[in-house]
């Protein structure tokens, strides 16, 4: 039978071997590796009878049946550095397999598009959802001036593929019937509850402040402890305060994920510490209250330790509730497939966030081993992929 879970995993293995580097998986936007992976997926789309095209940013789109607004399935083809092979590609390959299965069974076609988004991770230019933003008419023209680590602008990277960078920002929002994204959970809930799939109810909102703590550098051997304005000691207390607030708020996750010190040598009291915070919750009000509490703690700690702080909001996106109607349909497909329905919130962002701005959107999570993602140890079971494929086929038939 066409469109099996074994086919999905074999194709994922093939894509997992296409990388910018020989010893680890990394496919960034606008690179030859991403182009090779896109060409391979395009070949599978054509074999499945889809009409294939690419847009200005390199999103790969396979179209089936009719001119009416399509129902869209897909995910992203790019990766983080040292990635696993399922974050993103699994959703593309399950979508493609579902289309193959429907075609093999002679199911009445509905207008569908399978999309492999060219950039969701933002690894090269720091632009989360670049691909799906362009697909949904949300590409921002000023992004063309963003510069990567090699001094190449986003506009230059697009031009290097033979496309006109200006055309990326021209398309209006498309008319779409809806969107479904299959994705590994990237968390441990489904594994802990021994469930193959879960239905996503919402994507958590994210707040990312930058905190700079400025104290006074000094000789580690001669500056008395009671005379220090140690930026790192203050930063350490801030890290623990963020953790404490995160643990004290149901559904909240709060992380200090990056810290830089100056001068960052063993025999000098740190004069400056720069921290990046990440705060997420499915309810915007709860996230805002927690973030306010963190900022108050940062200011209290700074005052008590005699250091200065600045708090700069770098990134703030609201939570996204996914379509209740599509969620009910997806839950029904899970039940029809003989499995318990488990709904859960996605703490990670996905292309569904952008699609939800222009059409009803839904997501199906697939259990992943240990909840591990963004890592070569990323793994899924063939049986779980088979369940996901069965659910997606039932869901599409219901449309």
HELIX and SHEET records of a PDB file:
HELIX    1   1 UNK A    5  UNK A   16  1                                  12    
HELIX    2   2 UNK A   32  UNK A   47  1                                  16    
HELIX    3   3 UNK A   89  UNK A  104  1                                  16    
HELIX    4   4 UNK A  130  UNK A  135  1                                   6    
HELIX    5   5 UNK A  141  UNK A  145  5                                   5    
HELIX    6   6 UNK A  154  UNK A  160  1                                   7    
HELIX    7   7 UNK A  165  UNK A  169  5                                   5    
HELIX    8   8 UNK A  189  UNK A  192  1                                   4    
HELIX    9   9 UNK A  225  UNK A  227  5                                   3    
HELIX   10  10 UNK A  231  UNK A  247  1                                  17    
HELIX   11  11 UNK A  284  UNK A  305  1                                  22    
HELIX   12  12 UNK A  324  UNK A  336  1                                  13    
HELIX   13  13 UNK A  352  UNK A  355  1                                   4    
HELIX   14  14 UNK A  369  UNK A  371  5                                   3    
HELIX   15  15 UNK A  382  UNK A  398  1                                  17    
SHEET    1   A 8 UNK A  51  UNK A  54  0                                        
SHEET    2   A 8 UNK A  60  UNK A  64 -1                                        
SHEET    3   A 8 UNK A 112  UNK A 117 -1                                        
SHEET    4   A 8 UNK A  71  UNK A  76  1                                        
SHEET    5   A 8 UNK A 178  UNK A 184  1                                        
SHEET    6   A 8 UNK A 361  UNK A 366  1                                        
SHEET    7   A 8 UNK A 197  UNK A 203 -1                                        
SHEET    8   A 8 UNK A 320  UNK A 321 -1                                        
SHEET    1   B 8 UNK A  51  UNK A  54  0                                        
SHEET    2   B 8 UNK A  60  UNK A  64 -1                                        
SHEET    3   B 8 UNK A 112  UNK A 117 -1                                        
SHEET    4   B 8 UNK A  71  UNK A  76  1                                        
SHEET    5   B 8 UNK A 178  UNK A 184  1                                        
SHEET    6   B 8 UNK A 361  UNK A 366  1                                        
SHEET    7   B 8 UNK A 197  UNK A 203 -1                                        
SHEET    8   B 8 UNK A 343  UNK A 346  1                                        
SHEET    1   C 4 UNK A 253  UNK A 262  0                                        
SHEET    2   C 4 UNK A 272  UNK A 281 -1                                        
SHEET    3   C 4 UNK A 205  UNK A 214 -1                                        
SHEET    4   C 4 UNK A 308  UNK A 317 -1                                        
SHEET    1   D 2 UNK A 218  UNK A 219  0                                        
SHEET    2   D 2 UNK A 268  UNK A 269 -1                                        
END                                                                             
